[in-house]
Amino acid sequence: MKQRSLDFAKDIFSIKFFAKDIFYNNGVVNLYQFLQSKSFDVEINFNDSSLELKMDSQKSEEVYFEILQGFFKEHKIVHQTKNNRWYFD
């Protein structure tokens, strides 16, 4: 399960992903590589069991959704069909 925290003293939002949270094999590694190849305003901590993202809490929702949408699009995880439904591969 993703862990979320907010450090009020530093105004930092943190979200931690574990292997079971990501959608397919090597998901944490793929997300880490995606983040390394793009420039998002986020601090990345990667280890054997998790990937932690830290960002400014004021921009957290915007940055998080930008990362999520870019990751889905680049890895073709979600796609639309003629009937306007979303399908996850």
One Martini backbone bead per residue (centre of mass of N, CA, C, O) as a GRO file, in nm:
protein
   89
    1MET     BB    1   0.098   0.035   0.019
    2LYS     BB    2   0.065   0.353   0.014
    3GLN     BB    3   0.252   0.618   0.149
    4ARG     BB    4   0.157   0.913   0.329
    5SER     BB    5   0.300   1.246   0.377
    6LEU     BB    6   0.325   1.545   0.595
    7ASP     BB    7   0.552   1.819   0.632
    8PHE     BB    8   0.487   2.112   0.789
    9ALA     BB    9   0.769   2.242   0.832
   10LYS     BB   10   0.847   2.192   0.504
   11ASP     BB   11   0.616   2.137   0.299
   12ILE     BB   12   0.607   1.810   0.249
   13PHE     BB   13   0.536   1.562   0.014
   14SER     BB   14   0.484   1.202   0.056
   15ILE     BB   15   0.545   0.904  -0.153
   16LYS     BB   16   0.517   0.542  -0.131
   17PHE     BB   17   0.632   0.272  -0.325
   18PHE     BB   18   0.554  -0.059  -0.395
   19ALA     BB   19   0.563  -0.333  -0.583
   20LYS     BB   20   0.241  -0.389  -0.546
   21ASP     BB   21   0.147  -0.093  -0.663
   22ILE     BB   22   0.236  -0.171  -0.933
   23PHE     BB   23   0.099  -0.288  -1.243
   24TYR     BB   24   0.375  -0.438  -1.321
   25ASN     BB   25   0.645  -0.565  -1.401
   26ASN     BB   26   0.885  -0.352  -1.288
   27GLY     BB   27   0.738  -0.084  -1.199
   28VAL     BB   28   0.938   0.066  -1.017
   29VAL     BB   29   1.165   0.079  -1.225
   30ASN     BB   30   1.004   0.222  -1.449
   31LEU     BB   31   0.937   0.473  -1.284
   32TYR     BB   32   1.225   0.556  -1.222
   33GLN     BB   33   1.318   0.588  -1.519
   34PHE     BB   34   1.110   0.798  -1.594
   35LEU     BB   35   1.199   1.014  -1.383
   36GLN     BB   36   1.494   1.037  -1.493
   37SER     BB   37   1.404   1.131  -1.798
   38LYS     BB   38   1.263   1.353  -1.644
   39SER     BB   39   1.143   1.687  -1.529
   40PHE     BB   40   1.066   1.692  -1.203
   41ASP     BB   41   0.947   1.835  -0.895
   42VAL     BB   42   1.138   1.584  -0.749
   43GLU     BB   43   1.223   1.360  -0.499
   44ILE     BB   44   1.432   1.063  -0.515
   45ASN     BB   45   1.385   0.738  -0.350
   46PHE     BB   46   1.577   0.438  -0.407
   47ASN     BB   47   1.514   0.090  -0.344
   48ASP     BB   48   1.451  -0.246  -0.315
   49SER     BB   49   1.131  -0.186  -0.193
   50SER     BB   50   1.123   0.131  -0.290
   51LEU     BB   51   0.949   0.445  -0.383
   52GLU     BB   52   1.025   0.788  -0.316
   53LEU     BB   53   0.830   1.089  -0.310
   54LYS     BB   54   0.923   1.439  -0.306
   55MET     BB   55   0.718   1.739  -0.250
   56ASP     BB   56   0.555   2.011  -0.284
   57SER     BB   57   0.248   2.059  -0.142
   58GLN     BB   58   0.136   2.282  -0.341
   59LYS     BB   59   0.216   2.075  -0.608
   60SER     BB   60   0.142   1.771  -0.573
   61GLU     BB   61  -0.104   1.717  -0.755
   62GLU     BB   62   0.012   1.815  -1.023
   63VAL     BB   63   0.268   1.636  -1.028
   64TYR     BB   64   0.140   1.359  -0.988
   65PHE     BB   65  -0.045   1.368  -1.248
   66GLU     BB   66   0.184   1.413  -1.449
   67ILE     BB   67   0.326   1.149  -1.391
   68LEU     BB   68   0.093   0.950  -1.433
   69GLN     BB   69   0.018   1.027  -1.726
   70GLY     BB   70   0.300   0.985  -1.851
   71PHE     BB   71   0.334   0.688  -1.771
   72PHE     BB   72   0.084   0.574  -1.912
   73LYS     BB   73   0.154   0.675  -2.198
   74GLU     BB   74   0.446   0.558  -2.238
   75HIS     BB   75   0.341   0.249  -2.142
   76LYS     BB   76   0.053   0.180  -2.239
   77ILE     BB   77  -0.175   0.123  -2.005
   78VAL     BB   78  -0.375   0.333  -2.127
   79HIS     BB   79  -0.676   0.312  -2.336
   80GLN     BB   80  -0.876   0.395  -2.598
   81THR     BB   81  -1.186   0.346  -2.746
   82LYS     BB   82  -1.468   0.377  -2.936
   83ASN     BB   83  -1.653   0.352  -2.650
   84ASN     BB   84  -1.517   0.541  -2.418
   85ARG     BB   85  -1.328   0.342  -2.271
   86TRP     BB   86  -1.120   0.227  -2.020
   87TYR     BB   87  -0.806   0.048  -2.052
   88PHE     BB   88  -0.607  -0.196  -1.886
   89ASP     BB   89  -0.286  -0.365  -1.931
   0.00000   0.00000   0.00000
